[in-house]
Amino acid sequence: MRRIVFLCRVIAPALFVMFSGCQPEPVLPGLDYKISRSSWDSLPALQVRIAFQPAENGKTRLLFADNAWGQDSLWNTVKDLRMHAGQGTSVINRDSGWVEISHATGTGPLEVGYKIIQDQPLSGDPSLTYRPIVQPEYFHVFAHNLLMVPEHYQAGGKAGEGQGQASGEGFGNRAAVRLSWEGWEAPGVVHNSFGSQQPEQDLGAIDLDRFMSAVFVGGDFRVLTADVKGNTVHLAIRGDWIPFSPEEVMDLLRQTLAAQRDFWQDHSQPYFTVTMRPFSLERGSSYQGTGLTNSFATSVSNNASTSLDQLVYLFNHELMHNWIGHAIENESEEAQYWFSEGFTEYYTAKNIAAYGIAGKDWGYYIEAVNEKIRQLAASPVRTAPNSDITYENFWSSRDYEKLPYYRGFLFAFYLDQQIRAVSERRKSLDNLMRDLLKDSREKGIKLSGGHFVKRANAYLVEDLQPFFHKYIENGELLPLEDYFRDLELDFKTGADLFHLGFTFSPERDSVISVDPESAAFASGVRKGDRVLSRSIYMGATDKEVELVVRRNGREYPVSYLPRRKEPIPQLLDTPENREALSK
Ligand SMILES: [Zn+2]
């Protein structure tokens, strides 16, 4: 059941009509939430009241995950859970992520109330974004850490378990959801994935997975609004920003969405919002984003080391996932990261250049190609086969995590230029991308290597399969130097790669080996040194590594540029290259 409902989300409206025409709509159960400003033990809190249809057997479970999105003990944020007087008794099972309510059968809706508080102080730890943030001036929460959902409303039982069987009640994982907000009257703000400044929100019948993939903010946020070809785009942002103004961020968002929707010829999303939460960070910059229903939630360090350029990349990469990765879904998650991450990375650079986002031009694209060549060359797993990019490796090793970004990008670059050359610049990889979107939306075809090759072959003279096998599946390095020569692109050979030059102990407090050819060795780092302090910009070849090490009871300060030369090709940023790559 959930499967069909899910497909209705992504396939053409015509098929949806067919589906709903041949199966009568069940009357969906209601799910009413009232969220109001409150307090608990002198802390600010959100009071949530939920009214729902109880399960027929007299026992209803409300789901609330204790572990989610890298956070544990989320039940610590739930206080004062109570039933409406006389309606029943409740037992919380934190480990299983639910509260079970025993109640009389055959009654009307039940009502349960609870409070959500912030259980850890705000800090520069960006992962705190994924716990409830409830301050006197504002709140920032995700659906799964604010709202409980009755288990029997869901198609497969527990939230987030993936595909399940149809529920006994036959609701198909949908409910008629209403939200009402109290306590953030003007000039306060109520803003979320489903609307802006609406104290009463009637979401109608909504898929619960979509509903539970949402962000809710309120309080002293500012809401900026733009129109992209008749569709509304919001930015909800709070705080005084050091590196840029909210208007600059909004303008960047508008440019990015307009460019991407034009690129895909897809202006079908009537409402979209981005939330942006500042956090303080003493050194360096940090930013992260999460793609959600109709929305994108970001947290960004607010200091002088953060720049608008980082947001240009973040917005363009993350919002591109609306199509690459979501609308065009991988058949098997990790096996096609070369596509969902690598091609997203490629179109981040290409679209920023092609549409002149934030004033960038084709020089940005050329530098992006060069950077990917350097990053891949510096990767210790650069020739690992695609089958090594497994769930375990991807989440435990930054080298494996980044490999499909680099490899997929360069493969996309290669293929783009190949299609342009074969078609005498009448076609490009852009056409193939739109073919893949159509296949997904109209036929529900997911992205696999086989399907990709088949669709790509329509634009090529030679079968892509052996090439795909060699460079994606087997992971060999693309012969880019020969290719640049074929394409008559100007390039130089030789570039600086990031090279720390020594290996840390697992605790990162001592040196377990040093490359004798490295700048680290030349500047005095030795095996066995205790590292007392360190300042390292990972990946940056132009920022000095600064260490204080202790050896034989003495302390030594060390600094050096962490790089080594490699004979790899780099495109030159010349008018001829710009012309050749863009026209
Ligand atoms: Zn991504």
Boltz pocket constraint, residues with backbone or C-beta under 6 A from the ligand:
constraints:
  - pocket:
      binder: B
      contacts: [[A, 317], [A, 318], [A, 321], [A, 340], [A, 341], [A, 344]]
      max_distance: 6.0
